[in-house]
Amino acid sequence: MKIQSVYKVPKGKLLKIFAEVDENKKTLQSIRITGDFFAYPEESITQLEDLLKNTPFTEKDLYQTISTFIKEENIQFIGIDADGLTDAIMRCT
């Protein structure tokens, strides 16, 4: 199932999420994250998108994967954070 959302992070920036979810396995099959935020290093968004493939489509699992990636890779986001990104993905319909 293809899903998408447009979400304004509280006190942050606009996020646009385009994703595909395997309804049987309840996993994220693909995701594209765009918006008016900044990430350093720039390639970290692509790396995160790749990392999120096959992640269970639950708030807990998505948040855990995103926050661990940000911490371990020392990613700097301006205008979004792990909570906002998780919320945006979970709002996809």
Secondary structure as UniProt FT lines:
FT   STRAND          2..8
FT   TURN            10..11
FT   STRAND          14..22
FT   TURN            23..26
FT   STRAND          27..35
FT   STRAND          38..40
FT   TURN            42..43
FT   HELIX           44..52
FT   TURN            53..54
FT   HELIX           59..72
FT   TURN            73..74
FT   STRAND          76..78
FT   HELIX           82..90
//
